[in-house]
C-alpha cells in the first residue's frame, strides 16, 4: 500500500471512529467549565439539607412540619424561575459566548446566597423575612437556569468527539461535588454546634461560606478562554435570534430534552438533594446521621460518574440510560419500604444502590443534550426545556414526597418514580444513538 493510499484509509477510519484523544487545552477548559458548577449547587444543597433547621426562622413558630413544608414550597417555587433563566441566559450564551454567561451566573448565585445568610428572622421583620428568602431563591433559580446549559455547552464543545460523555460527566461530578460539600458543611455545623446555636446562627455560616466560594470561582471563570467551537462558529455579536430559530427548527429536540429530564430530575432530587431531610422528618433519624449517610453516598457517586461516561462513550447513550430507567422501575418500591425502618445503615444502603443506578442518567445527559442541537442554539435549546422540566418535576419532588409521607402515603412514592421512568424510556427509545456522532453541528 502506498503512502497516499494509507493516508486515505486512515482518514476514512478517523471519520467513522470519533477521536478520544484530548489536548491539554481541552482538559483545562473542561476543568474550568466544571469547577464553578460545584458552587452553583452548593447553595441549593445547603438549602435542602438545612431546611429543617432554619425553617422556623422564616415562618411563625408552632408547627415544625408546616414551617418545613413552607420552606420546601419556596424551594419548589424558585424552580419556576429556572426556565426564564434558561431562556434569557441561554440566548445570551448563544449570542455572546459561554464564558460571559458563566461569569454572570456565578455572580448572581453568590448574591442570592449572601442575602439568605444575612436575612433577619420572622420575629425581627415579620412577613418580610420569607419574602427576602423567596427573592433570594428566585435570583438563584434564574442563575441556575442559565448555569447548567452554559456549562454543558462549554464542556461538550471542548471535548474530543469520542469522549463527550466522559467530559460531560465531570459537569455532573461538579454538581455532585457541590452537593457533597453542602452535606459536609451542614454536617460540620450540626456536629460542632448545639441545637440552639444552629437555629440562632449556625445555618447562616453555611450560606456565607457558599457566597465566599462564589467569588473565588468568579475569578477563575474570568480567566478562562471562550469555547473554540463557539469562536469557530463566528456567532458572537451577530443579530441572529436563538429563541426564534429554536422554536422554528428544533421543537422535537426540545421535547426530547424534557422527556429525558423528567426521570433524572425527580430521582436526582429525591436521592441526592432531599433524602437527608426526608429521612430525618419521616423516620426520626438524627439529621447529622442522615447527612453523614448522604455524604458517603455522594462521594461514591462522584467516583462512579467518569466511569459511567466512559461506558456511554463505549457502548452508547441508549443502553446505559435504559439501565438507569429499568433499574429504578424495579428498585423504587423496595427502597422506600426499607427507608421506613429508619436507621443509619438502612438509609446508607438505600442511597448507595440508588446512586449506582443514577450514574446511567447523570453521566449521560450532558452529551445527550448537546448532541441534539447545533452551536447557534445549543445553550438555549438545552436550557429552556431542561429548566422547565426541572421546575415542574425536580423542584416539586421533595415537597410532593414529604407531603405524601405527612398524610401517611409514603408507600405510594414508588409509583411516582416508575411513572417518570416510563416517560424517559419512551423518549430514549425514539432517539438515534449519539455516541457514534463525529463532530458537533
C-alpha positions as CSV (number, residue, x, y, z in Angstrom):
1,X,0.0,0.0,0.0
2,X,1.4,3.4,-1.0
3,X,1.7,6.2,1.5
4,X,-1.1,8.1,-0.3
5,X,-3.4,5.1,0.0
6,X,-2.5,4.6,3.6
7,X,-3.5,8.2,4.3
8,X,-6.8,7.8,2.6
9,X,-7.6,4.7,4.7
10,X,-6.6,6.4,8.0
11,X,-8.8,9.4,7.1
12,X,-11.8,7.0,6.4
13,X,-11.2,5.2,9.7
14,X,-11.0,8.5,11.5
15,X,-14.2,9.7,10.0
16,X,-16.0,6.7,11.3
17,X,-14.4,6.5,14.7
18,X,-14.6,9.7,16.8
19,X,-11.3,10.7,18.3
20,X,-10.8,10.0,22.0
21,X,-7.6,12.0,22.5
22,X,-7.9,15.3,24.3
23,X,-5.3,18.0,24.3
24,X,-4.1,19.8,27.4
25,X,-6.1,22.9,26.5
26,X,-9.2,20.8,26.2
27,X,-8.7,19.3,29.6
28,X,-8.1,22.7,31.2
29,X,-11.3,24.0,29.6
30,X,-13.3,21.1,30.9
31,X,-11.9,21.7,34.4
32,X,-12.8,25.4,34.3
33,X,-16.3,24.7,33.0
34,X,-17.0,22.1,35.7
35,X,-15.5,23.8,38.7
36,X,-17.9,26.7,39.1
37,X,-20.9,24.4,38.8
38,X,-20.0,23.0,42.2
39,X,-20.5,26.3,43.8
40,X,-23.8,26.9,42.0
41,X,-25.2,23.7,43.5
42,X,-23.6,24.2,46.9
43,X,-26.2,26.8,47.8
44,X,-29.0,24.5,46.6
45,X,-27.7,21.6,48.6
46,X,-27.3,23.7,51.8
47,X,-30.8,25.0,51.5
48,X,-32.2,21.4,51.1
49,X,-30.0,19.9,53.8
50,X,-30.6,22.6,56.5
51,X,-34.2,23.4,55.7
52,X,-35.5,21.6,58.8
53,X,-33.2,23.8,60.9
54,X,-33.8,27.3,59.5
55,X,-37.5,26.8,58.5
56,X,-38.6,28.2,61.9
57,X,-36.5,31.3,61.4
58,X,-38.6,32.5,58.3
59,X,-42.1,31.5,59.4
60,X,-44.2,31.7,62.6
61,X,-43.2,29.2,65.2
62,X,-45.6,26.5,66.5
63,X,-45.8,23.8,63.9
64,X,-42.4,22.5,62.7
65,X,-43.9,20.3,59.9
66,X,-45.8,23.3,58.4
67,X,-42.7,25.5,58.6
68,X,-40.6,22.8,56.9
69,X,-43.2,22.3,54.2
70,X,-43.4,26.1,53.6
71,X,-39.6,26.3,53.3
72,X,-39.7,23.4,50.7
73,X,-42.5,25.3,48.9
74,X,-40.2,28.2,48.4
75,X,-37.6,25.8,47.2
76,X,-40.1,24.5,44.7
77,X,-41.3,27.9,43.6
78,X,-37.8,29.0,43.0
79,X,-37.5,26.4,40.3
80,X,-40.2,28.1,38.2
81,X,-37.7,30.9,37.7
82,X,-35.3,28.5,36.1
83,X,-37.0,28.4,32.7
84,X,-36.7,32.2,32.4
85,X,-33.0,31.9,33.3
86,X,-32.6,29.1,30.7
87,X,-34.3,31.3,28.1
88,X,-32.6,34.6,28.8
89,X,-29.1,33.5,29.8
90,X,-29.2,30.6,27.3
91,X,-29.8,33.1,24.5
92,X,-27.1,35.3,25.9
93,X,-24.6,32.4,25.9
94,X,-25.6,31.5,22.3
95,X,-25.1,35.1,21.1
96,X,-22.2,36.4,23.1
97,X,-20.3,33.3,24.4
98,X,-20.3,30.7,27.1
99,X,-17.6,32.4,29.2
100,X,-19.6,35.6,29.7
101,X,-22.7,33.7,30.7
102,X,-20.8,31.5,33.1
103,X,-19.3,34.6,34.8
104,X,-22.7,36.1,35.2
105,X,-24.4,33.1,36.6
106,X,-21.9,32.5,39.4
107,X,-22.2,36.2,40.4
108,X,-26.0,36.0,40.7
109,X,-25.8,32.8,42.7
110,X,-23.4,34.3,45.2
111,X,-25.5,37.4,45.7
112,X,-28.6,35.2,46.5
113,X,-26.7,33.1,49.0
114,X,-25.4,36.2,50.8
115,X,-28.9,37.6,51.0
116,X,-30.1,34.4,52.7
117,X,-27.1,34.4,55.1
118,X,-27.8,37.9,56.4
119,X,-31.6,37.9,56.2
120,X,-33.4,38.8,59.5
121,X,-35.8,36.3,61.1
122,X,-39.6,36.4,61.1
123,X,-39.6,37.6,64.7
124,X,-37.5,40.6,63.7
125,X,-39.2,41.8,60.4
126,X,-42.3,39.7,60.2
127,X,-43.6,38.7,56.7
128,X,-40.7,40.5,55.0
129,X,-38.4,37.6,56.2
130,X,-40.0,34.9,54.0
131,X,-40.2,37.5,51.2
132,X,-36.5,38.1,51.3
133,X,-35.9,34.3,51.3
134,X,-38.2,34.0,48.3
135,X,-36.5,36.8,46.3
136,X,-33.1,35.3,47.0
137,X,-34.2,31.9,45.8
138,X,-35.7,33.4,42.6
139,X,-32.4,35.1,41.8
140,X,-30.5,31.8,42.4
141,X,-33.0,29.9,40.3
142,X,-32.7,32.4,37.5
143,X,-28.9,31.9,37.7
144,X,-29.1,28.1,37.8
145,X,-31.4,28.2,34.7
146,X,-28.5,29.6,32.7
147,X,-25.6,27.9,34.5
148,X,-26.4,24.3,33.7
149,X,-26.8,24.6,29.9
150,X,-23.9,27.1,29.6
151,X,-21.5,24.7,31.3
152,X,-22.9,21.8,29.3
153,X,-22.2,23.6,26.0
154,X,-18.8,24.8,27.2
155,X,-17.6,21.4,28.3
156,X,-19.0,19.3,25.4
157,X,-17.8,21.8,22.8
158,X,-14.3,21.4,24.3
159,X,-14.3,17.6,24.4
160,X,-12.8,15.2,22.0
161,X,-15.6,13.6,19.8
162,X,-15.1,10.2,21.3
163,X,-15.0,11.4,24.9
164,X,-18.1,13.7,25.1
165,X,-19.9,11.7,27.7
166,X,-16.7,11.3,29.7
167,X,-16.1,15.0,29.6
168,X,-19.7,15.8,30.3
169,X,-19.7,13.5,33.3
170,X,-17.4,16.0,35.1
171,X,-20.1,18.6,34.8
172,X,-22.2,16.2,36.9
173,X,-19.2,15.4,39.2
174,X,-19.0,19.1,40.0
175,X,-22.7,19.2,40.6
176,X,-22.4,16.2,43.0
177,X,-19.3,17.8,44.4
178,X,-21.4,20.9,45.3
179,X,-24.0,18.7,46.9
180,X,-21.3,16.8,48.8
181,X,-19.7,19.9,50.0
182,X,-23.1,21.2,51.1
183,X,-23.7,18.0,53.0
184,X,-20.3,18.2,54.7
185,X,-20.7,21.8,55.6
186,X,-24.1,21.0,57.1
187,X,-22.7,18.0,58.9
188,X,-19.8,20.1,60.3
189,X,-22.0,22.9,61.7
190,X,-24.6,20.5,63.1
191,X,-21.9,18.4,64.8
192,X,-20.0,21.3,66.3
193,X,-22.9,23.5,67.3
194,X,-25.8,22.6,69.6
195,X,-29.5,22.9,68.5
196,X,-29.8,26.4,70.0
197,X,-26.7,27.7,68.2
198,X,-27.8,26.0,64.9
199,X,-31.1,27.8,65.0
200,X,-29.6,31.1,66.1
201,X,-26.7,31.4,63.6
202,X,-25.2,28.0,62.5
203,X,-27.2,27.8,59.3
204,X,-26.1,31.3,58.4
205,X,-22.4,30.2,58.4
206,X,-23.1,27.6,55.8
207,X,-24.7,30.1,53.4
208,X,-21.9,32.6,54.0
209,X,-19.2,30.1,53.1
210,X,-21.0,29.3,49.8
211,X,-21.2,33.0,48.9
212,X,-17.5,33.5,49.6
213,X,-16.6,30.5,47.5
214,X,-18.5,32.0,44.6
215,X,-16.1,34.9,44.5
216,X,-13.2,32.5,44.0
217,X,-14.9,30.8,41.1
218,X,-15.8,34.1,39.5
219,X,-12.1,34.9,39.5
220,X,-11.3,31.6,37.8
221,X,-14.0,32.0,35.2
222,X,-12.9,35.4,34.2
223,X,-9.5,34.0,33.4
224,X,-10.8,31.1,31.2
225,X,-10.9,31.1,27.4
226,X,-14.0,31.0,25.2
227,X,-15.1,27.7,23.7
228,X,-13.1,27.2,20.5
229,X,-16.2,25.7,18.9
230,X,-18.2,28.8,19.6
231,X,-15.4,31.0,18.2
232,X,-15.2,28.9,15.1
233,X,-19.0,29.3,14.5
234,X,-18.4,33.1,14.5
235,X,-21.7,33.9,16.2
236,X,-20.6,36.5,18.8
237,X,-22.1,39.9,18.3
238,X,-24.3,38.8,15.4
239,X,-28.0,39.7,15.2
240,X,-29.2,36.0,14.9
241,X,-32.1,35.2,17.2
242,X,-31.5,31.8,19.1
243,X,-35.0,31.7,20.5
244,X,-36.8,32.2,17.2
245,X,-34.5,29.7,15.4
246,X,-35.0,27.2,18.2
247,X,-38.8,27.2,18.0
248,X,-38.8,27.2,14.3
249,X,-36.4,24.3,13.7
250,X,-35.9,22.3,16.8
251,X,-39.2,21.7,18.6
252,X,-38.9,17.9,18.6
253,X,-35.4,18.1,20.2
254,X,-36.8,20.3,22.9
255,X,-39.5,17.8,23.7
256,X,-36.8,15.1,23.9
257,X,-34.9,17.1,26.4
258,X,-38.0,17.3,28.5
259,X,-38.6,13.6,28.2
260,X,-35.0,12.7,29.2
261,X,-35.0,15.2,32.1
262,X,-38.2,14.1,33.8
263,X,-36.9,10.9,35.4
264,X,-33.5,12.3,36.0
265,X,-34.8,15.4,37.8
266,X,-37.2,13.6,40.0
267,X,-34.9,10.8,41.1
268,X,-31.8,13.0,41.4
269,X,-33.6,15.5,43.8
270,X,-35.1,12.7,45.8
271,X,-31.9,10.7,46.2
272,X,-29.2,13.3,46.2
273,X,-30.8,16.6,47.4
274,X,-33.6,15.9,49.8
275,X,-33.1,12.4,51.2
276,X,-31.4,13.6,54.5
277,X,-34.3,15.9,55.3
278,X,-36.9,13.4,54.2
279,X,-35.4,10.6,56.3
280,X,-35.0,12.8,59.3
281,X,-38.5,14.2,59.1
282,X,-40.4,11.0,58.4
283,X,-38.4,8.4,60.4
284,X,-36.9,10.4,63.3
285,X,-33.3,9.6,62.3
286,X,-31.0,12.3,63.6
287,X,-30.2,14.9,60.9
288,X,-26.5,14.6,61.4
289,X,-26.6,10.9,60.8
290,X,-28.8,11.3,57.7
291,X,-26.3,13.9,56.4
292,X,-23.4,11.5,57.0
293,X,-25.1,8.8,55.0
294,X,-25.7,11.3,52.2
295,X,-22.1,12.5,52.2
296,X,-20.8,8.9,51.8
297,X,-23.2,8.2,49.1
298,X,-22.5,11.4,47.1
299,X,-18.7,10.7,47.3
300,X,-19.2,7.3,45.8
301,X,-21.4,8.8,43.1
302,X,-18.7,11.3,42.1
303,X,-16.2,8.4,41.7
304,X,-18.5,6.4,39.5
305,X,-19.6,9.2,37.2
306,X,-16.5,9.3,34.9
307,X,-16.7,5.5,34.6
308,X,-20.3,5.9,33.6
309,X,-19.2,8.4,31.0
310,X,-16.6,6.0,29.6
311,X,-19.2,3.3,29.4
312,X,-21.6,5.6,27.5
313,X,-18.8,6.6,25.0
314,X,-18.0,2.9,24.5
315,X,-21.5,1.2,24.4
316,X,-23.8,4.1,23.6
317,X,-26.1,6.6,25.3
318,X,-29.2,4.5,24.9
319,X,-28.2,1.2,26.6
320,X,-26.6,3.0,29.6
321,X,-29.6,5.3,30.1
322,X,-32.0,2.4,29.8
323,X,-30.1,0.6,32.6
324,X,-30.8,3.6,34.9
325,X,-34.5,3.6,34.0
326,X,-35.2,-0.1,34.3
327,X,-33.1,-0.3,37.5
328,X,-35.3,2.3,39.2
329,X,-38.5,0.8,38.0
330,X,-37.5,-2.3,39.8
331,X,-35.9,-0.7,42.8
332,X,-38.3,2.2,43.8
333,X,-40.8,0.1,45.7
334,X,-38.3,-1.9,48.0
335,X,-36.2,1.3,48.5
336,X,-39.0,3.3,50.2
337,X,-40.1,0.3,52.2
338,X,-36.6,-0.1,53.6
339,X,-36.4,3.6,54.5
340,X,-39.5,3.3,56.7
341,X,-37.5,1.1,59.1
342,X,-35.2,4.1,59.9
343,X,-31.6,3.6,61.0
344,X,-28.4,4.9,59.6
345,X,-27.2,1.7,57.8
346,X,-30.5,1.1,56.1
347,X,-30.6,4.6,54.8
348,X,-27.0,4.3,53.6
349,X,-27.7,1.1,51.8
350,X,-30.8,2.5,50.1
351,X,-28.9,5.6,48.9
352,X,-25.8,3.7,47.7
353,X,-27.8,1.4,45.5
354,X,-29.8,4.3,44.1
355,X,-26.8,6.4,43.1
356,X,-25.2,3.4,41.3
357,X,-28.3,3.3,39.1
358,X,-28.4,7.1,38.8
359,X,-25.0,7.1,37.2
360,X,-26.7,5.9,34.0
361,X,-28.5,9.2,33.9
362,X,-26.0,11.7,35.2
363,X,-23.1,10.5,33.2
364,X,-25.1,10.7,30.0
365,X,-27.3,13.8,30.0
366,X,-24.7,16.4,29.1
367,X,-23.7,14.6,25.9
368,X,-27.3,13.6,25.0
369,X,-28.5,17.2,25.3
370,X,-25.5,18.8,23.4
371,X,-25.8,16.3,20.5
372,X,-29.4,17.3,19.9
373,X,-28.6,20.9,18.9
374,X,-26.3,22.9,16.7
375,X,-24.0,25.5,18.1
376,X,-26.2,28.5,17.3
377,X,-29.0,27.3,19.7
378,X,-27.2,24.7,21.8
379,X,-27.4,26.5,25.2
380,X,-30.9,27.9,24.7
381,X,-32.1,24.6,23.3
382,X,-30.8,22.8,26.3
383,X,-31.6,25.4,28.9
384,X,-35.2,26.3,28.3
385,X,-36.7,22.7,28.1
386,X,-34.4,21.4,30.8
387,X,-35.2,24.1,33.3
388,X,-38.9,23.8,32.5
389,X,-38.9,20.1,33.2
390,X,-36.8,20.5,36.4
391,X,-39.1,23.2,37.6
392,X,-42.2,21.1,37.1
393,X,-40.8,17.8,38.3
394,X,-37.5,18.2,40.1
395,X,-38.2,21.2,42.2
396,X,-41.6,19.9,43.4
397,X,-40.4,16.3,44.1
398,X,-39.1,16.9,47.7
399,X,-42.3,18.8,48.6
400,X,-44.6,16.2,47.0
401,X,-43.0,13.2,48.6
402,X,-42.8,14.9,52.0
403,X,-46.4,15.8,51.8
404,X,-47.3,12.2,50.8
405,X,-45.4,10.9,53.8
406,X,-47.1,13.5,56.1
407,X,-50.6,12.2,55.2
408,X,-49.5,8.5,55.6
409,X,-49.0,7.6,51.9
410,X,-45.2,7.2,51.7
411,X,-46.0,3.7,50.3
412,X,-47.2,5.4,47.1
413,X,-43.9,7.3,46.3
414,X,-42.6,4.5,44.2
415,X,-45.4,4.9,41.7
416,X,-44.3,8.5,41.1
417,X,-40.8,7.3,40.3
418,X,-41.9,4.4,38.0
419,X,-44.2,6.8,36.0
420,X,-41.3,9.2,35.4
421,X,-39.0,6.3,34.3
422,X,-41.6,5.2,31.7
423,X,-41.6,8.8,30.2
424,X,-37.8,8.6,29.9
425,X,-38.0,5.2,28.3
426,X,-40.4,6.2,25.6
427,X,-38.2,9.2,24.8
428,X,-34.8,7.5,24.6
429,X,-36.2,4.6,22.5
430,X,-37.3,7.1,19.9
431,X,-33.9,8.8,19.6
432,X,-30.9,8.0,17.4
433,X,-27.6,7.0,19.1
434,X,-25.3,9.9,19.6
435,X,-22.2,8.2,20.8
436,X,-21.1,7.4,17.2
437,X,-21.6,11.0,16.1
438,X,-18.4,12.7,15.0
439,X,-18.0,16.5,15.2
440,X,-20.8,18.6,16.6
441,X,-23.0,20.6,14.3
